[in-house]
Amino acid sequence: MLSNSASFDQNLILTGYLGPGQLQIARQVADLLNMRFVDFDSRLEAFAEQPADEIRALFGESRLKTLEDQLLSEIALYRGALILISGETLLRGALPLLRTTGPIICVTASIDAVLQRLHLAMGARFHDPRERDLAMGIVRRAWAVRGTEGVSLLDTSYLTDAGMVEAIAQRWRELAAVVDWRGV
């Protein structure tokens, strides 16, 4: 946990699985907290000029890790930003670096809530076992960081999107010891 001297220059490192509207929810949290929004995966694809899966397939895991490290060096300099990043990426080496910039919050939910969110997002594809397994693999990788020291878990099982936004913002305020002097 961060000391009481933490200030608004703390980042919010957000990971886990929020559901089909994950990007929108993260952006709303950033707006609510008056923070810059950084989607690590999108930034990596723009930085590399191709999707991560293509980099992995063409050049291997080590090249992808090198690109991630280069981008992380830049992002670690940000302050007052919400950084949306996968649990898998955090475990591949980003965790120690980003932990120093602000609290890490991993959003979780009960398996029933996850399956319901996937069903709503996937529609008829949810009934195809291969599609559902692929989606659950994404969730498992997103949650890989659970149980890691310095990662705060936030259960969103029974929250609406608006409730998730407020709960994430409130948890960041608590962990970063933010004094509500700017309305954040």
N, C-alpha and C positions, 0 to 999 in steps of 0.2 A: 504494500500500500504506500502511496505517496505521502510525503510529510505535509503538515499543515501549511507550509510555506509555498505550496503549489499555487500557481496563478493561471490566468486565462491563456497564457502562452502554452499551456499543456495541449497536446494533441489528444484526440480520441481515436484509438486504433480499434476498429470494429471488425469483427469476424463472426463466423457462425452461419446459420441458415435462418433467414427471415421469411422466406417464402418467395412466391413469384414476383412480388413487387419490391424485391430487395434493394435495387438501385434507387427507386423512388423513395422508399422509407429512409434510406441512408441520406439522401439529398434533403429530405424534410428535416431530419435531425440536424444536419449541418446548417440549414436555414434557421431553424429554431435557436441554435446556439451561436449564430452569426459566425460560422466557421467556413473556411475554404473546404470544398469537397474534392477528395482525391480517390478515384477508383483505380487501385493498383493494377488490376488486370487490363483495363483499357489503356492506361498509361504505358504498360509494358508492350502491348501490341502496337501502339503508336511509336514508341521508342524503337522497337525492333522492326517495324514496318511489316509485320506479319503475325498471325496468331501464334500463341504459345505452343499449341499442338503441332503446328507446322515446324516450328523451330526445333522442337523435341524430335520430330520424325526426320528432319533433314540433317540436323547437326548434333543431336544427342542432348542428353540431360545436362551435361557439363556446360554446354554453350548457353542453355536456358538459365542455368544457375549464375553464370557470369553476367548475363544481361540483367537478371534480377538484382544482383549485387550492385551493379552500376546504378540502376534506378533507385535502389534503396539508399545509396549514399546521398543522392540528391534529396529524396523524400525525407530522410532523417533530419534534414536541415529545416524543414517546415515547422512552423509553430502556429498554434491555434487552428489546426486543420483536422478534419475528420478523414481518416485514412481507412478505406474499405479494402480489406485484404483477406485472402483465404487462409484458413488454419494451416493448410498444407504448406503454403509459402512461408508462414511464420515459423513452422517447424524446420524448414529447409535452411534456416539461418537468420531470418529477419527478426525473430523474437528478441534476442539480446539488444540489438540496435534500436528497435522501435520502443521497447520497454522503457528506455531512458527518456523518451519524448512525451510520454503520457500514458494514462491507463489503457489497458487492453480489455475490451469487453467482448466475450463470446456469447452470442445469442443462441439459446437452445430452445427446445420445445419437446413435449412428450411425443412419442412415436405416433400416437393417434392424431395429434395436431399436425405433425409433418405429413402424414399420409393424406389427411384431409386437404392440406394446402397443395400438395402435389396433384391430387385428384382434380382440384379446381383449376390448377394451372395447365395440366396435361390433357384434360378432357378424355376423349376415347382412347388416347395413347396410353393412359394409365392402366388400362386393362391388358396391355401387352406386357408380359412378364419381363421381356428384355428391356423395354423402354423404362419400366418401373425400376428394374435393377440398376440401370444407368443413372437414373435420377437419385436413387438411394446411395449410390456410390459417391455422387457429388456431395450429398448431405454428410456422409461418413467422413469424407476428406475435409469438409468445412468444419466439422466438429473434432478433428484430430487433435486439436490444441487443448481440448478439455482436460482438466486435471494437471495442466502445466502450471508451475509456480508463477505467480504474478498475473494470471489470467482470471478475470472476474466473470463468473457465469451469470447470465440473466435469462430466466425462463419466461418465454413469451407464449406459452401454450394457449392461454385463454384470453389473449389480448387482441384487440382489433389493430389495424394498421396505425390508427391515431394513438392508440394505447401504447403500441410498441415505440412510436416516436417519442412520446413523453417519458416512458420508462427508461429508454436508452439515455435520453438527455439527463434525466434525474440521476441515474447511476453514475454518469460521467461527472456531474456536479459534485456528488458525494466523494468519488474516488480522487478527483482532482482538487478537492477542498476549495471549490470556487465560491467566493463570496458574491452574492447576487447584487453587485453594484452597477452592472451594465444591463441588467434585464436578461442575462443569459440563463 
